[in-house]
Amino acid sequence: MNHTSTPEILLDVGQRLFAERGYAASSVRDITSAGGANLGAVTYHFGSKDALYQAVLERALGPLRETIAATAQPTGPALDRIEAVLRAMFAYLGDHPELPRLIVQQLAAGTELPPVVAATMQANIGVMTGLIREGQRHGTIRKGDPQLLALSFGGQPIFLALIGHALKQAVGLDPTDPAARQALVDSVVTLVRAGLRSTKENTP
């Protein structure tokens, strides 16, 4: 017996259709029909299609935002915590392959960012910027604008997740293969650590 609630069904179906088709091409009728729900279910449970979309994004992005914030909290060298954040991002994106598709559809639409997307970007960039700034104070991370460094290095997991579907065809790298994915993550982490490390740290 299926005990999944109607709101959960609508969130699941909405997330799948929004990721496959984008917001504009996913009608309320499409969503309710695919979910086996009454046409008025979206309005009844969420108020509107836009509110459902916001709920889908929050369900997808909220845990990522919380994971990154929690991962950055423990004490320790800034570079080690940056590595932990990057690995957590890779792991989350690997466990939620629909999230990159949602991001692609949102970017392709060229519309104003939904509040939850803007808030998540601000929070995640803020975490990475704070860690870089801390490392600079301690002399372990090289000089430079902390936010620009965060954007340059912290965006690697997102970028690779966005192009993941094309990597196998283009260069023969399958990100869904555990060994290949681990090698990719390790390579990115090594590159980021080397790129951020202070020249003083590199001096024998």
Protein Blocks (a to p, Z undefined) as FASTA:
>chain_A
ZZbdfklmmmmmmmmmmmmnojmlmcfklmmmmnopafklmmmmnopaklmmmmmmmmmm
mmmmmmmmmmmmpgcdfklmmmmmmmmmmmmmmmmmmlmmmmmmmmmnopacdfklmmmm
mmmmmmmmmmmmmmmmnopaccddfklmmmmmmmmmmmmmmmmmmmmmmnopafkbmklm
mmmmmmmmmmmmmmmpcfklmpZZ
